[in-house]
Amino acid sequence: MKIAVVGSHPTFREATPWSDSSWEVWACSAHNLPPHYTLPRLTRFYEVHEPTLSPNEGRSREYIDEVNKLSCPVYAMERSTLPRALPYPKQEVIDRLGHFFLDTSSIAYIFAHAILTIEQNRKQGVADYIGVFGVGQKSASEYTYQRPGIQFHIQMAVELGINVLYPEESEIGRAIQYRF
């Protein structure tokens, strides 16, 4: 199984294997939906934030309407504004992978669900992959505080025998250096 976890950083998002149908494309973010951007292909979409409809909190009525228009499965924590959404399997993820760093970002939630899905669908002799695209983590404005949670799930995947790919230019594979 191959799962591309897609964030909204425009440079790294373009590395997503859009034309390779062997990859599922799992994404999040208002910046991956109209009017900001239209993903070339989408297999699943995730909305793990509270369903507030305040523009100050990032979930406008227009965004919720765009999520509700999606033809792919949508996973959400709270589904009051997303009636077609499937419940995110948070307890199942925690039972299998633990709660560490899960609440740090949408990408961490998607990555954890990808690990769980791959484990549930493993085929003998077939290599499994999770690719991380659209996640740069190069500056404070890119939510660098979320990096340890994403890295934690990358490490878990590797320990479980899942191949992890990400653009070389991304900071996702680099540790935040301790200086002394």
PyMOL commands that set and color helices and strands:
alter all, ss='L'
color gray80, all
select helices_A, chain A and resi 10-13+30-32+55-57+61-69+90-97+102-104+106-120+140-142+144-159
alter helices_A, ss='H'
color red, helices_A
select strands_A, chain A and resi 2-6+23-28+44-47+74-76+86-87+129-133+163-165
alter strands_A, ss='S'
color yellow, strands_A
deselect
rebuild
show_as cartoon
